[in-house]
């Protein structure tokens, strides 16, 4: 009888343990299903032809169009670009004791450099990116949020150049702002992937591709690429998005 009782106890314990094991297996199965069902590609809503984005692009294009016409001889201002660079470009020397041309130039250059470009091609690349990313940003944080993010990214780009570069060559371009928009966009992608349980690998691959693109451009341009401004703008965009939209429910 005692052996029989021990056997019954063993069977009873096994019977009680079976539902628990089945529950654990069910949890594992659901986790696997969720992993496969979670989207790998994240699609963002966008707002096209937003006045804030279009006006910003138009205002940024105006100086370069004027300078290009001036260099062509049509306006008789062949040296206009050098004057614009002296007054509006980012000069590291102004943070190291150079005499400014006008009061406040060491501060204003953190913003004015984004209104100037080295050529029409330089301008075109940046403005196409702004038009592509602007709609995504406006859809997430509205027109005012877009303009503020742009301004913060411009400043962060200048700050990154000031901290990481020792070049005395003037720095111009809205690339810092573009990378700030990218930084915010990638932060929001990280938010959505984390919320949905989507794999992060596509996000990391895109960031690695972005870094590789900068390396290739730096090589192709013989080092004449302000990657410091790109990095500063990107970090500024990420921080802005993290503060302004800490969760998916937050809207600016």
Buried (B, 14 or more C-beta within 10 A) or exposed (E): EEEEEEEEEEEEEEEEEEEEEEEEEEEEEEEEEEEEEEEEEBEBEBBEEBEBBBEBBEEBBEBBEBBBEBBEEEEEBEEBBEEBBEBBBBBBEBEEEEEBEEEEBBEBBBBBBBBBBBBEEBBEBBBEBBBBBBBBBBBBBBBEBBBBBBBBBBBBBBBBBBEBBEBEEBBBBBBBBBBBBBBBBBBBBBBBBEEBEBEEEBBEEBBEEBBEEBEEBBEEEEEEBBBBBBBBBBBBBBBBBBEBBEEEEEEB
